[in-house]
Amino acid sequence: MQSALRPEVREFFERYERAGRELDLEAVTSSFADTFLSLDATSAHTLTPHALISALPKRKALFERIGSDGMELGDIEETPLDDGHTLVRTSWTLRIPGGSLRRQIALSSTFLLRRQEGAWRIVVYLNHQDMGKVLGS
């Protein structure tokens, strides 16, 4: 059952968005559990934050190739599952400076967060689309 978005969950995603925009590797790393599941339309992988960090330069180059400087957080919907887990659906817009509104690319992701040591951590990260196809790579 979906409920009102808790301020602490909104703050988590605002920090996560800012960390991605500023390439704050420590903040990105601390957003994830020591091991997490990453899924998209075609694959599923268990990853560590270190493995994710090593892939960020490739993602940045892919974004730059299409004229994007990153993603901007849009809608957030939260469904608490129990005291330690919450499911969060998000929408993102790929920022394309100077681009027409028709060229803006909308993306959606779902996250399963787990409270660990008093903080939320991503344990499942699901991209609902094949990023390679969306970005034309």
C-alpha positions as CSV (number, residue, x, y, z in Angstrom):
1,M,0.0,0.0,0.0
2,Q,1.5,3.3,-1.1
3,S,1.7,6.0,1.6
4,A,3.0,9.5,1.9
5,L,6.7,9.9,1.1
6,R,8.6,10.1,4.3
7,P,11.0,13.1,4.5
8,E,14.0,10.8,5.3
9,V,13.3,8.9,2.0
10,R,13.0,12.2,0.0
11,E,16.3,13.4,1.6
12,F,18.0,10.1,0.7
13,F,17.0,10.5,-3.0
14,E,18.0,14.2,-3.1
15,R,21.4,13.3,-1.7
16,Y,21.6,10.4,-4.2
17,E,20.7,12.7,-7.1
18,R,23.2,15.4,-6.0
19,A,26.0,12.7,-5.6
20,G,25.4,11.5,-9.1
21,R,25.4,15.1,-10.5
22,E,28.6,16.1,-8.6
23,L,30.2,12.6,-9.0
24,D,30.6,12.5,-5.3
25,L,31.9,8.9,-5.2
26,E,31.8,8.6,-1.4
27,A,28.2,9.7,-1.3
28,V,27.3,7.3,-4.2
29,T,29.0,4.4,-2.5
30,S,27.3,5.1,0.8
31,S,23.9,5.0,-0.9
32,F,24.3,1.3,-1.6
33,A,24.5,-1.9,0.5
34,D,27.8,-3.7,0.5
35,T,26.3,-6.0,-2.2
36,F,23.1,-5.1,-4.1
37,L,21.1,-6.4,-7.0
38,S,21.1,-4.4,-10.2
39,L,18.4,-5.2,-12.8
40,D,17.3,-3.8,-16.1
41,A,15.2,-5.0,-19.0
42,T,17.8,-7.5,-20.2
43,S,20.0,-8.5,-17.2
44,A,20.4,-9.0,-13.5
45,H,23.7,-8.7,-11.6
46,T,24.9,-8.6,-8.1
47,L,27.3,-5.7,-7.6
48,T,29.3,-3.9,-5.0
49,P,29.5,-0.2,-4.7
50,H,33.1,-0.4,-5.9
51,A,32.0,-2.1,-9.1
52,L,29.3,0.5,-9.6
53,I,31.9,3.3,-9.2
54,S,34.1,1.7,-11.8
55,A,31.2,1.8,-14.3
56,L,30.4,5.5,-13.7
57,P,33.0,6.9,-16.2
58,K,31.5,4.8,-19.0
59,R,28.0,6.0,-18.1
60,K,29.1,9.6,-18.0
61,A,30.7,9.2,-21.5
62,L,27.5,7.6,-22.8
63,F,25.5,10.6,-21.5
64,E,28.0,13.1,-22.9
65,R,27.8,11.4,-26.3
66,I,24.1,12.1,-26.6
67,G,24.6,15.7,-25.2
68,S,23.4,15.0,-21.6
69,D,25.0,16.3,-18.4
70,G,23.1,13.8,-16.2
71,M,19.8,13.0,-14.7
72,E,17.2,15.0,-12.7
73,L,14.9,13.4,-10.2
74,G,11.2,13.7,-10.9
75,D,8.5,11.8,-9.1
76,I,9.0,9.6,-6.1
77,E,6.4,7.2,-4.7
78,E,7.1,5.1,-1.6
79,T,5.5,1.9,-0.4
80,P,6.9,0.9,3.1
81,L,7.1,-2.9,3.4
82,D,8.1,-3.2,7.0
83,D,10.2,-1.4,9.6
84,G,13.5,-2.0,7.7
85,H,12.5,-2.0,4.1
86,T,10.7,0.4,1.7
87,L,10.0,0.2,-2.1
88,V,10.5,3.4,-3.9
89,R,9.4,4.1,-7.5
90,T,11.1,7.1,-9.2
91,S,11.1,8.9,-12.4
92,W,14.1,10.7,-13.9
93,T,14.7,13.1,-16.8
94,L,17.9,12.9,-18.7
95,R,19.1,16.5,-18.8
96,I,20.0,17.8,-22.2
97,P,21.1,21.4,-21.9
98,G,19.6,23.5,-24.7
99,G,17.6,20.5,-25.9
100,S,14.0,20.8,-27.0
101,L,11.4,19.3,-24.7
102,R,10.8,16.6,-27.3
103,R,14.4,15.4,-26.8
104,Q,14.1,15.1,-23.1
105,I,14.3,11.4,-22.2
106,A,12.2,10.1,-19.3
107,L,13.4,7.1,-17.3
108,S,11.9,5.1,-14.5
109,S,13.5,3.1,-11.7
110,T,12.4,1.2,-8.7
111,F,14.5,0.8,-5.6
112,L,14.3,-1.5,-2.6
113,L,15.9,0.3,0.4
114,R,17.0,-1.4,3.6
115,R,17.7,0.5,6.8
116,Q,21.2,-0.5,7.8
117,E,23.1,1.1,10.7
118,G,20.5,3.8,11.0
119,A,20.6,4.8,7.3
120,W,18.8,3.8,4.1
121,R,20.8,1.7,1.6
122,I,19.9,0.5,-1.8
123,V,19.7,-3.3,-1.9
124,V,17.8,-3.6,-5.3
125,Y,18.1,-1.2,-8.2
126,L,15.8,-1.8,-11.1
127,N,16.0,0.3,-14.3
128,H,12.7,-0.3,-16.1
129,Q,14.3,0.2,-19.6
130,D,17.3,-1.0,-21.5
131,M,19.6,2.0,-21.1
132,G,21.6,0.9,-24.2
133,K,18.5,1.1,-26.3
134,V,17.2,4.3,-24.8
135,L,20.6,6.0,-25.2
136,G,21.3,4.5,-28.6
137,S,24.5,2.8,-27.7
